[in-house]
Amino acid sequence: MTKIQERPTNVLVVGVGGQGVILVSKVLAQLCLSKGLQVKQSEIHGMAKRGGTVFSHIRFGPQVWSPTIPAGEVDVLVALEWAEGLRWLEYLNPDCGTFISDTQHIVPPFACRNRQRGSEDTYARETPAEIIKKVPNGFALDAAGMAQELGNERTSNTILLGILSTTLDFEIKDWEETLDLFVPPKTVELNRQAFHIGRQWIENAIRTSEVAPVSELYEQKFFPEEKGLVEWEFIPEWCKGCDICVKMCPERCLKLTPDQKVEILDINDCTGCRICEWLCPDFAINIRKPVFIS
Amino acid sequence: MNIKIRPMMGNEAIAQGAWEAGVQVASAYPGTPSTEILENVANYPESDIKAQWATNEKVAFDVASGASFAGVRSFVVMKHVGLNVASDTLMSQTYIGINGGMVIVVCDDPGIHSSQNEQDTRMYSRLAMVPTLEPSDAQEALDFVKLGYELSEEFDTPVILRSTTRLSHTRSLVQPGKRTEAKPLGFLEDPKKNVMIPGHSRLRHPKLLERETKLKAYFDSSEIIRWDKGSTDYGVITLGPPYTYVKEVLPEASVLKLGASYPLPEKRIREFCESVKQVFVVEELEPIVENEMRAMGLAVDGKKYFSRLGEFSPETVRSGFEDAGILKNKKKKVSLKINPVVRPPVLCAGCSHMSSFMVANAVDARVAGDIGCYTLAAVEPLSAIDTTVAMGSSIANAVGMDKAGTETKPIIATIGDSTFLHSGIPPLIDAVYNNADITVLLLDNKITAMTGGQHHPGTGITLRGEKTHKVDYESIVRATGVKWVKTVDSYDLGALLRTVREAIAFKGVAVVISDRPCVLDPVRLRGEPLEVIAESCTGCQACMNLGCPALSWSAEMFEGHHKIKITASSCIGCSLCAQVCPTDCIKPVMKMES
């Protein structure tokens, strides 16, 4: 009969394509191997390169079966981007998991789709201060900014690796030597620096319980508004059917009628951006909309 | 070669297995999740293995087939839907058998991470009566490739090795070994075996049935059908990566691990069923083992608890056993569930496909799409693709739309360079032959981009990076009889729009070749980034229609709309956004005078 083995340690590294998620997980996997542990590392390639979500499961211990970590059993969640960290929080062990996240925002184009006036992007509103309170152990830092200060924005993953190193039971020397194997030879020194910046930061953070500041975006005033408040006024006598407004309308909601006059297809599609008004050589279009004073 | 134990991706291990088995010819067409296998094969010396990209999976299979005729071990790799393309050859190859051993690696994609469907290759195993091996981790993947060649030669059959996305893209520890050189056998002159005409095929078919019986007997005593003895209350029959999930959630269960899914080891399965009170089958996708066990008259549960849809995980396997009453319902701990932002894959910043689909929208076309990165133009904000079916379908789909006579919009087929060479040429010939009135946008980004940048005949570079003949698209297109062909720079939005308008006006088949390399491969393109002059930006969102990931909203607003900002580290300076900007507020970043 199979003996119930000691539970493996579960580390989940997440981020956006191109951030270096795989590097972090490769370093950890190699380190585990050199310590004679069983290790499995699972990721999904393919679409990841196209700016999508990237994640890498690393499991190590005396015996590892599944290459993926069951939800709620992640011991350490390392996020290279804020929203990606939030996305995977449900995988974090709610009793003793550690959450380490960069606070940098990479806002995908999909978050900026709403054309109604006053609409905000759909990027997560949760702030680091809020989240840190809700997880067993949480650390949020501006690793991207720290990396920039160091002189290479691509080292933010190594800074996070430094923080990760404080949560696992391996020698600093082994971390450093393994890291050296995976970074370009010219950047070995730089990455070692980044690694230690991460370790120093967490020391301070634990001492001062520092939390990264809230992004400016959250301070923005909202202008909630009902649909269709834009009035699109048209003077047919002045229109000569030049087609400029139809071609330039970003919402493609204008059309030329068979008698070469412009008409609006659906006023609800109009965002009142005024492009047609400004570009009309004959001043045949007027946009009217309420003015907001913040 | 490094023979130290090391973490290897499933695909790497498969390649290592092929090399160790003494394979001499390997061919493939790239397709996620199988692509890295041949890329890794190409890391071994050419004196060991001739490895080459094929124009499509059937060609790849035929190349392997030819090598097998010639007496060497051959290796062919494809994704699950690639086997549809190659299935014609498979169905004959199984009758012919082999001379040099042959392993076909097919990578399924349960969960549809990057495919158009989640078909189950084990169905093909049965249709073609080809033995199918099912590794669960990278070490087994390596071992099973080698075993595959032994079986292939012992039983005179091609052998399928089935991987899945999870296995292909998981790294686990592997002990690599040395290569066994196989002495080439030379061509086997045997028309009754090698020439599939009715008289010969009729003689070969009974051999398939004999082979199946022999293989069953072989697997009945093979150690790849492994019995992990445990509790006698219930037993689990499983295969592939789900085996690891079963071990994770039921460490004490009796498990029969099927290292092969065809033919099933009937004797072993019966013995297993007799030893336990209740039997479950945990198999991803179709209930194949389950149904065949039912046909054997065995009582078994499977798809009642474990879905026919998608990829399994420890969670889904656990919840299946909870539903079945084997595991107690674990109290779900409350974890934080946040949906922070949708982040689907998008076209890259500066992708030359963006302009092509902007133009398709501008001419209000009915667009028959195809398979590649550009399929991403089907979603917001471009939303420019009306249909996507399978590799190479776009052109003939457009022909059909034209012949139906119901379409009032201009009909455009969009197809990438690699897809065009894969299976876009016969439909183009068909379109000319049948006088269709369509416009074909050949989106030539000079690489197989979606799978991570593989070379193909249009790049003039081989898998091993050597120079070779480079296909000239204009000549191919003209040779099919197309009278109207123009090549245009897809970073020049105005020129592209004018050209497409002309092409649509042309009565008959018109081909527009858009001509800009992929921004990622083979070299990552970087240009001077652009910036938005915020005081002139009116937040009209015209540039946001491109869907470029370098563009996002800034905190500043104008009349209730966010102004736009450009992330300098992503922008490559393609200038498409500047070309659509009505207020001309997107300019190259001003350099500080020092």
Contacts between the chains, C-beta under 8 A, distances in Angstrom:
chain1	res1	chain2	res2	distance
A	1	B	229	6.9
A	1	B	230	5.5
A	1	B	231	7.8
A	1	B	252	6.3
A	2	B	228	6.4
A	2	B	230	6.3
A	2	B	247	7.6
A	2	B	251	5.2
A	2	B	252	6.3
A	3	B	251	7.9
A	4	B	251	5.2
A	4	B	252	7.4
A	5	B	251	7.3
A	16	B	343	7.1
A	17	B	345	8.0
A	29	B	7	5.2
A	29	B	171	6.2
A	30	B	7	7.0
A	33	B	5	7.6
A	33	B	6	6.9
A	33	B	7	6.0
A	33	B	173	6.6
A	38	B	173	6.7
A	39	B	7	6.3
A	39	B	171	7.9
A	39	B	172	7.1
A	39	B	173	6.6
A	40	B	137	7.7
A	40	B	170	6.1
A	40	B	171	6.9
A	40	B	172	4.6
A	41	B	7	6.6
A	41	B	170	6.7
A	41	B	171	4.2
A	41	B	172	7.5
A	42	B	166	6.6
A	42	B	169	6.6
A	42	B	170	4.1
A	42	B	171	7.5
A	43	B	169	5.7
A	43	B	170	7.8
A	44	B	113	5.2
A	44	B	165	6.6
A	44	B	169	5.9
A	45	B	32	6.7
A	45	B	33	6.9
A	45	B	36	7.7
A	45	B	169	5.6
A	45	B	452	7.3
A	46	B	32	3.8
A	46	B	33	6.6
A	46	B	113	6.0
A	46	B	114	3.6
A	46	B	450	7.8
A	46	B	451	7.5
A	46	B	452	7.9
A	47	B	32	8.0
A	47	B	113	7.0
A	47	B	114	5.3
A	47	B	345	4.0
A	48	B	345	7.6
A	49	B	345	8.0
A	49	B	452	6.5
A	49	B	520	6.8
A	50	B	345	3.6
A	50	B	346	5.8
A	50	B	347	7.0
A	50	B	348	6.6
A	50	B	373	7.0
A	50	B	376	6.7
A	51	B	343	7.5
A	51	B	345	6.2
A	51	B	346	4.7
A	51	B	348	7.0
A	51	B	549	4.9
A	52	B	343	6.0
A	52	B	344	6.2
A	52	B	345	3.8
A	52	B	346	7.5
A	53	B	343	5.2
A	64	B	172	7.9
A	65	B	244	4.4
A	65	B	245	7.4
A	65	B	247	4.1
A	65	B	248	4.2
A	66	B	244	4.7
A	66	B	245	5.0
A	66	B	247	7.7
A	66	B	248	4.2
A	66	B	313	7.5
A	66	B	314	4.7
A	67	B	137	7.7
A	67	B	166	6.5
A	67	B	170	4.1
A	67	B	172	6.9
A	67	B	241	7.2
A	67	B	244	6.6
A	68	B	166	7.4
A	68	B	313	5.5
A	68	B	314	6.6
A	69	B	314	7.9
A	70	B	248	7.5
A	70	B	313	7.2
A	70	B	314	4.2
A	70	B	315	5.3
A	70	B	318	7.2
A	71	B	315	5.6
A	71	B	335	7.1
A	72	B	332	7.7
A	72	B	333	5.5
A	72	B	335	5.3
A	82	B	340	7.7
A	83	B	340	3.8
A	83	B	341	4.7
A	83	B	343	7.2
A	84	B	340	7.7
A	84	B	343	7.6
A	86	B	336	7.9
A	86	B	338	4.4
A	86	B	340	4.0
A	87	B	338	6.9
A	87	B	339	7.4
A	87	B	340	5.4
A	89	B	335	6.7
A	89	B	336	4.2
A	89	B	337	7.4
A	89	B	338	5.8
A	90	B	335	4.5
A	90	B	336	6.2
A	90	B	337	4.7
A	90	B	338	7.7
A	91	B	335	7.4
A	92	B	335	6.2
A	92	B	336	7.3
A	94	B	333	4.7
A	94	B	334	6.2
A	94	B	335	4.7
A	94	B	336	7.7
A	95	B	333	7.1
A	107	B	341	7.5
A	107	B	552	4.4
A	107	B	553	7.3
A	108	B	341	6.4
A	108	B	342	7.2
A	108	B	343	4.8
A	108	B	344	7.8
A	108	B	346	6.8
A	108	B	549	6.6
A	109	B	346	6.0
A	109	B	381	7.1
A	109	B	544	7.0
A	109	B	547	5.2
A	109	B	548	6.8
A	109	B	549	5.5
A	109	B	551	6.5
A	109	B	552	6.9
A	110	B	341	7.5
A	110	B	342	5.0
A	110	B	343	7.0
A	110	B	344	6.5
A	110	B	346	7.6
A	110	B	380	6.9
A	111	B	341	5.1
A	111	B	342	7.4
A	111	B	552	7.4
A	112	B	544	6.2
A	112	B	551	7.8
A	112	B	552	5.5
A	112	B	553	4.7
A	112	B	562	7.0
A	113	B	380	6.1
A	113	B	381	6.5
A	113	B	544	7.7
A	115	B	541	6.1
A	115	B	561	7.9
A	117	B	559	7.2
A	117	B	560	3.4
A	117	B	561	6.3
A	118	B	560	4.8
A	120	B	562	8.0
A	121	B	552	7.4
A	121	B	553	5.4
A	121	B	562	7.5
A	122	B	341	5.9
A	122	B	342	7.3
A	123	B	340	7.1
A	123	B	341	4.8
A	124	B	338	6.7
A	124	B	340	3.4
A	124	B	341	5.8
A	126	B	338	6.3
A	126	B	340	7.1
A	131	B	336	7.6
A	134	B	336	5.8
A	135	B	336	7.1
A	153	B	569	6.8
A	216	B	555	5.6
A	217	B	555	5.8
A	219	B	555	7.9
A	220	B	555	5.7
A	220	B	557	7.9
A	223	B	560	5.3
A	225	B	560	6.9
A	247	B	362	7.6
A	248	B	542	7.4
A	248	B	582	5.2
A	250	B	540	5.2
A	250	B	541	5.1
A	250	B	542	3.8
A	250	B	544	7.7
A	250	B	545	5.9
A	250	B	582	7.9
A	251	B	541	7.9
A	252	B	361	7.3
A	271	B	540	7.8
A	271	B	541	6.9
A	271	B	561	6.6
A	272	B	559	7.0
A	272	B	560	7.7
A	273	B	538	6.2
A	273	B	539	6.9
A	273	B	540	3.8
A	273	B	541	6.7
A	273	B	561	6.6
A	274	B	538	6.4
A	274	B	540	7.5
A	274	B	559	7.5
A	275	B	538	7.3
A	275	B	540	5.0
A	275	B	542	7.0
A	275	B	582	4.8
A	278	B	582	7.5
A	278	B	583	7.8
A	279	B	582	6.2
A	289	B	559	7.3
A	289	B	560	7.9
A	291	B	559	8.0
A	292	B	560	6.3
